[in-house]
Amino acid sequence: MKLFIHLFLMILFFLDRGVFGVGSDSVSVMEENSITLYTGVKTNQQEDIKWYFNDIRIAHISGDLNKICTDVQCNEGTERFRDRLKLDHQTGSLTITHTRNTHSGVYKLLIIGSSRNSEKIFNVTVYGFSASELYEVNKQEGESLTLNPSEIRKPSDVMTWYFNDILIAEITGDPNKTCTDVQCEDSDERFKDRLKLDHQTGSLTITHITNTDSGVYKLQIIIINSSFSVTGVKRFSVSVIESGLSSGAVAGIVVVGVLLVSVVAGVIYYRHHKSHNDHAPVPKSETVEQNGDGGSN
């Protein structure tokens, strides 16, 4: 019993002295996307924050901002990230932009405070294929067009749609911040109430499209978690073709075309056959008979 009490008191002692409490999160992201790893603190609380990648220091910020470094500034000769690291000076959170599969690994957060120390592990996996693929979509004028995120949206996710880098629609966890077309600050009146945003999936529908709707549509998806967030981008290249004849008229033209081809082929065959008969040699019996008749006259 005494041994149990002593062990219990030792645990309380070490916890009070600030022995590292370790937590971990697993994060998956596609290449070219961005990821932010959160600290959950503010640097004005005088914490000393250090980030490690596979036990190599890649970022450091002190509470009084006397010490700030990222990547090669922290360790000369380590250029794995090449200016892809961004350190939030208020929270110490770390953002990795334009991720590569070489960025997969273990990220360790070390927070050294005046009263308590903590440690957290992020297991990051970067998929080895690009997320910046451009999807091509072709539509005729007057039709409706729906662009799908192909993601299962969570209530906290933020989805923002751009047309040629102009904000045209946004959906967030806050219904008051949802907007389409002119409701969005940077948007113009190009679409004139022709945009419909699905609040469950985040898909965008454009009705009665015209050739002026041709261009690049970009969807930015921010998946937010308490410990991290992932920012992904999906692009659609839309080409709107001028409307022509209806499908029935097109089918009629095809039928008429087939008939014309058949008629022309028949005429060509008839003329070729007739020309062959006109130039065919006359049999000898007919020639003799014709000469005999001529002699009797």
C-alpha positions as CSV (number, residue, x, y, z in Angstrom):
1,M,0.0,0.0,0.0
2,K,2.8,2.4,0.9
3,L,4.5,1.6,-2.5
4,F,1.3,2.5,-4.3
5,I,1.0,5.8,-2.4
6,H,4.7,6.6,-3.2
7,L,4.2,5.9,-6.9
8,F,1.0,8.0,-6.9
9,L,2.8,11.0,-5.3
10,M,5.7,10.7,-7.8
11,I,3.3,10.9,-10.7
12,L,1.7,14.0,-9.2
13,F,5.1,15.5,-8.6
14,F,6.3,15.0,-12.2
15,L,3.0,16.3,-13.6
16,D,3.3,19.4,-11.5
17,R,6.9,19.8,-12.7
18,G,5.7,19.8,-16.2
19,V,6.8,16.5,-17.7
20,F,5.9,16.3,-21.4
21,G,2.3,15.2,-22.2
22,V,2.4,13.6,-25.6
23,G,-0.6,13.5,-28.0
24,S,-0.7,12.5,-31.7
25,D,-2.7,13.2,-34.8
26,S,-2.7,11.6,-38.2
27,V,-3.0,13.8,-41.3
28,S,-3.4,12.9,-45.0
29,V,-3.0,15.4,-47.8
30,M,-2.5,15.2,-51.6
31,E,0.5,16.8,-53.3
32,E,0.3,20.5,-54.1
33,N,-2.2,21.0,-51.2
34,S,-1.4,22.9,-48.0
35,I,-1.6,21.9,-44.4
36,T,-1.6,23.8,-41.2
37,L,-0.6,22.2,-37.9
38,Y,-2.0,24.1,-34.9
39,T,-0.3,24.7,-31.5
40,G,-3.4,25.8,-29.6
41,V,-1.5,28.6,-27.8
42,K,-0.5,32.2,-28.4
43,T,3.1,33.3,-28.4
44,N,2.3,36.3,-26.1
45,Q,2.0,33.7,-23.4
46,Q,5.8,33.5,-23.4
47,E,5.9,30.0,-24.7
48,D,9.0,28.8,-26.6
49,I,7.7,26.8,-29.6
50,K,9.9,24.5,-31.7
51,W,8.9,22.3,-34.7
52,Y,10.8,19.2,-35.7
53,F,10.5,17.0,-38.9
54,N,11.9,13.6,-38.4
55,D,13.9,15.0,-35.4
56,I,15.4,17.9,-37.4
57,R,14.4,21.3,-36.2
58,I,12.5,23.2,-39.0
59,A,10.9,26.1,-37.1
60,H,11.3,28.0,-33.9
61,I,9.6,31.0,-32.3
62,S,9.9,32.4,-28.8
63,G,7.1,34.1,-26.9
64,D,8.9,37.5,-27.1
65,L,9.7,37.0,-30.8
66,N,13.4,37.3,-30.2
67,K,13.9,34.0,-31.9
68,I,12.2,33.2,-35.2
69,C,13.4,30.8,-37.9
70,T,12.1,28.4,-40.5
71,D,13.8,25.7,-42.6
72,V,17.4,26.7,-43.5
73,Q,17.4,29.6,-41.1
74,C,17.1,27.0,-38.3
75,N,19.5,24.5,-39.7
76,E,21.9,25.3,-42.5
77,G,22.0,22.8,-45.4
78,T,18.5,21.5,-44.8
79,E,16.5,22.7,-47.9
80,R,13.8,20.1,-47.9
81,F,11.0,22.6,-47.8
82,R,12.5,25.4,-49.8
83,D,10.4,28.4,-48.6
84,R,7.2,26.3,-48.2
85,L,7.1,26.8,-44.4
86,K,5.0,29.6,-42.9
87,L,5.1,30.3,-39.1
88,D,2.2,32.1,-37.5
89,H,3.8,34.8,-35.2
90,Q,0.7,34.9,-32.9
91,T,0.1,31.2,-32.4
92,G,3.3,29.5,-33.6
93,S,1.2,27.3,-35.9
94,L,3.1,25.8,-38.9
95,T,1.8,25.8,-42.5
96,I,3.4,23.7,-45.3
97,T,2.4,24.9,-48.7
98,H,2.6,23.0,-52.0
99,T,3.3,19.7,-50.3
100,R,5.4,16.9,-51.8
101,N,5.5,13.2,-51.0
102,T,9.0,13.9,-49.5
103,H,7.2,15.9,-46.8
104,S,5.6,12.7,-45.4
105,G,6.9,11.9,-41.9
106,V,6.7,12.7,-38.2
107,Y,6.3,16.3,-37.2
108,K,6.9,17.1,-33.5
109,L,5.7,20.2,-31.7
110,L,7.5,21.1,-28.6
111,I,6.1,23.9,-26.3
112,I,8.3,25.0,-23.4
113,G,6.4,27.2,-21.0
114,S,7.2,28.9,-17.7
115,S,4.9,26.5,-15.8
116,R,4.3,23.6,-18.1
117,N,5.8,21.8,-21.1
118,S,4.0,19.8,-23.7
119,E,4.7,17.8,-26.8
120,K,2.6,16.7,-29.7
121,I,3.1,14.4,-32.7
122,F,1.6,14.8,-36.2
123,N,2.0,11.8,-38.5
124,V,1.7,13.4,-42.0
125,T,1.2,11.4,-45.2
126,V,1.4,13.2,-48.5
127,Y,-0.1,11.2,-51.4
128,G,2.2,10.9,-54.4
129,F,0.0,12.4,-57.1
130,S,-0.9,16.0,-58.0
131,A,-4.1,17.6,-56.7
132,S,-3.9,20.4,-59.2
133,E,-5.3,18.5,-62.1
134,L,-7.4,20.5,-64.5
135,Y,-10.8,18.9,-65.3
136,E,-12.2,19.8,-68.7
137,V,-16.0,20.3,-69.1
138,N,-17.8,21.0,-72.4
139,K,-21.4,22.3,-72.5
140,Q,-23.7,23.9,-75.0
141,E,-25.3,27.3,-74.4
142,G,-28.6,27.2,-72.6
143,E,-27.8,24.1,-70.6
144,S,-27.2,23.8,-66.9
145,L,-23.7,23.0,-65.5
146,T,-22.9,21.4,-62.1
147,L,-19.4,21.3,-60.7
148,N,-18.9,18.8,-58.0
149,P,-16.3,18.9,-55.2
150,S,-16.1,15.0,-55.1
151,E,-15.6,15.4,-51.4
152,I,-17.9,14.6,-48.5
153,R,-18.4,18.0,-46.9
154,K,-18.5,18.4,-43.1
155,P,-20.3,21.3,-41.4
156,S,-17.0,22.9,-40.4
157,D,-15.5,22.7,-43.9
158,V,-15.1,25.9,-45.9
159,M,-15.7,25.8,-49.7
160,T,-14.9,28.8,-51.9
161,W,-15.6,29.0,-55.6
162,Y,-13.7,31.3,-58.0
163,F,-14.2,32.1,-61.6
164,N,-11.1,33.4,-63.3
165,D,-9.8,34.2,-59.8
166,I,-13.0,36.2,-58.9
167,L,-14.9,35.1,-55.8
168,I,-18.4,33.9,-56.9
169,A,-19.6,31.6,-54.1
170,E,-18.7,30.5,-50.6
171,I,-20.1,28.2,-48.0
172,T,-18.9,27.9,-44.4
173,G,-20.1,26.5,-41.1
174,D,-21.8,29.8,-40.4
175,P,-24.9,30.2,-42.6
176,N,-24.5,34.0,-42.3
177,K,-21.3,33.8,-44.3
178,T,-22.7,31.9,-47.2
179,C,-22.8,33.8,-50.5
180,T,-23.3,33.5,-54.2
181,D,-22.6,35.9,-57.1
182,V,-23.3,39.6,-56.1
183,Q,-23.7,38.7,-52.4
184,C,-19.9,37.9,-52.4
185,E,-17.8,41.0,-52.0
186,D,-15.5,40.6,-55.0
187,S,-18.2,39.2,-57.4
188,D,-19.8,41.0,-60.3
189,E,-23.1,40.6,-62.0
190,R,-21.9,38.2,-64.7
191,F,-24.1,35.3,-63.6
192,K,-27.2,37.4,-62.5
193,D,-28.9,34.9,-60.1
194,R,-27.9,31.9,-62.2
195,L,-25.8,30.3,-59.4
196,K,-27.1,27.7,-57.0
197,L,-24.9,26.4,-54.2
198,D,-25.7,23.0,-52.5
199,H,-25.2,23.6,-48.8
200,Q,-24.8,19.8,-48.1
201,T,-22.2,18.9,-50.8
202,G,-20.8,22.4,-51.8
203,S,-21.5,21.7,-55.5
204,L,-22.1,24.7,-57.7
205,T,-24.7,24.8,-60.4
206,I,-24.8,27.4,-63.2
207,T,-28.1,27.6,-65.1
208,H,-28.7,28.9,-68.6
209,I,-25.0,29.0,-69.4
210,T,-23.6,31.2,-72.2
211,N,-20.3,31.4,-73.9
212,T,-19.2,34.2,-71.5
213,D,-19.3,31.6,-68.8
214,S,-16.3,29.8,-70.4
215,G,-13.1,29.9,-68.3
216,V,-11.4,28.4,-65.3
217,Y,-13.4,27.7,-62.1
218,K,-11.4,27.0,-59.0
219,L,-12.7,25.4,-55.8
220,Q,-10.8,25.9,-52.6
221,I,-11.6,23.4,-49.8
222,I,-10.5,24.0,-46.3
223,I,-11.0,21.0,-44.0
224,I,-10.8,22.2,-40.4
225,N,-9.9,20.1,-37.4
226,S,-9.1,21.1,-33.9
227,S,-5.4,20.2,-34.3
228,F,-4.9,20.9,-38.0
229,S,-6.4,22.1,-41.3
230,V,-5.9,21.0,-44.9
231,T,-6.4,23.3,-47.8
232,G,-7.0,21.7,-51.2
233,V,-7.7,23.1,-54.7
234,K,-9.7,21.7,-57.6
235,R,-9.9,23.3,-61.0
236,F,-12.4,23.0,-63.8
237,S,-11.8,24.3,-67.4
238,V,-15.3,25.0,-68.8
239,S,-15.9,25.5,-72.5
240,V,-19.4,26.7,-73.5
241,I,-20.2,25.9,-77.1
242,E,-22.7,28.1,-79.0
243,S,-26.0,26.4,-79.3
244,G,-26.9,25.1,-82.8
245,L,-29.7,23.0,-84.0
246,S,-31.8,20.8,-81.8
247,S,-31.1,17.2,-81.4
248,G,-34.1,16.3,-83.5
249,A,-32.9,18.6,-86.3
250,V,-29.5,17.2,-86.1
251,A,-30.9,13.6,-86.4
252,G,-33.0,14.7,-89.4
253,I,-29.9,16.2,-91.1
254,V,-28.1,12.9,-90.6
255,V,-30.9,10.9,-92.2
256,V,-31.0,13.3,-95.2
257,G,-27.3,13.1,-95.5
258,V,-27.4,9.3,-95.6
259,L,-30.1,9.3,-98.2
260,L,-28.2,11.8,-100.4
261,V,-25.1,9.6,-100.2
262,S,-27.2,6.6,-101.2
263,V,-28.7,8.4,-104.2
264,V,-25.3,9.7,-105.3
265,A,-23.8,6.2,-105.0
266,G,-26.7,4.8,-107.0
267,V,-26.3,7.3,-109.8
268,I,-22.6,6.7,-110.0
269,Y,-23.2,3.0,-110.2
270,Y,-25.8,3.3,-112.9
271,R,-23.6,5.5,-115.1
272,H,-20.6,3.3,-114.7
273,H,-22.7,0.2,-115.6
274,K,-24.2,1.9,-118.7
275,S,-20.9,3.2,-119.9
276,H,-19.5,-0.3,-119.6
277,N,-22.3,-1.8,-121.7
278,D,-21.9,0.8,-124.4
279,H,-18.3,0.1,-124.9
280,A,-18.6,-3.7,-124.8
281,P,-17.5,-5.6,-128.0
282,V,-20.2,-7.0,-130.4
283,P,-20.3,-10.8,-130.9
284,K,-19.1,-12.2,-134.3
285,S,-22.4,-13.8,-135.3
286,E,-24.1,-10.5,-135.0
287,T,-21.4,-8.9,-137.1
288,V,-21.7,-11.5,-140.0
289,E,-25.5,-11.2,-139.9
290,Q,-25.3,-7.5,-140.1
291,N,-22.8,-7.7,-143.1
292,G,-25.1,-10.1,-144.9
293,D,-28.1,-8.0,-144.6
294,G,-26.1,-5.1,-145.9
295,G,-25.0,-7.1,-149.0
296,S,-28.5,-8.1,-150.0
297,N,-29.4,-4.5,-150.3
